[in-house]
Amino acid sequence: MKKILSFCLAAALLVSCTRSAAPGDTTAPRSDTRPPADATSVQPETEPVTQPPVTTGTPEPLNFSEASAEELEKFLRETFPETDGSTSTLPLDKALRAAIGGIAEYATVIHSSTHASFGHLINKSKDLIFSVPVSPEQEEQAKNAGVTIEQYAISKEAFVFVLNAENPVSALTQQELRDIYSGKITNWKEVGGDDAPITAFQRNEDSGSQNYIKTFMGDTPLMDAPSAMRPTSMAGLMDAIALYDNAK
């Protein structure tokens, strides 16, 4: 019976931001300037009445210590940068907003995916994304769009390789994993397991996980994989592993 090996992404915690590549431009673009429905001109109390009011559409200042959770979330929704990112980083985005606003839980945040959010970043419909390090192909895509990408590493995460619990192999070195994913090691007996071929799943080319496996491989070439071995979602990958020929 065949045995399988795959990898999955635990959580991708890196933020990217974009700005126009025009000379002298140092500010990140804001794509969404929608005014809140109840926005009004603001006249700061400390300013003389002869001073012009703030432009209509600017959210009113909020007293964070006295505002309700609903008011805090509304204020952040109107003033926080437009964000997107990997689905695995959605809890981070929510937690960041909640921490800034002093809210127990921030609910109204949506992430598309690693690939889609990067497209939203370079077309300037989003201000920043929570994602994995960009690939060389993505860097080229941004360059062609006239956009400079700035990346800030904000956390470390686990990169997890998954196999059936009944497989007698309980540990693999990084070099053994590179040898498996380069095609140099093809049988479990080469790493202390049974005499059975290794079926090594990958993710689709534009996924964050695939960015990671390429980074992990370094100078070792990553072998190609048929489309059947490249599920297009993490859930699809786990289903493929669970259902694949029911082998350990």
Salt bridges, closest charged atoms under 4 A:
ASP32 OD2 - ARG34 NH2 2.04
ASP38 OD1 - LYS74 NZ 3.17
GLU73 OE2 - ARG77 NH1 3.77
GLU78 OE2 - LYS74 NZ 2.65
GLU82 OE2 - ARG34 NH2 3.76
GLU82 OE1 - LYS126 NZ 3.63
ASP84 OD2 - HIS120 ND1 2.69
ASP93 OD1 - ARG97 NE 3.03
ASP93 OD2 - HIS111 NE2 2.85
ASP127 OD2 - ARG30 NE 2.69
GLU150 OE2 - ARG19 NH1 3.07
ASP194 OD2 - LYS3 NZ 2.64
ASP194 OD2 - LYS248 NZ 3.61
GLU205 OE2 - LYS214 NZ 2.05
GLU205 OE1 - ARG230 NH1 3.73
ASP206 OD2 - HIS115 NE2 3.60
ASP224 OD1 - ARG230 NH2 3.15
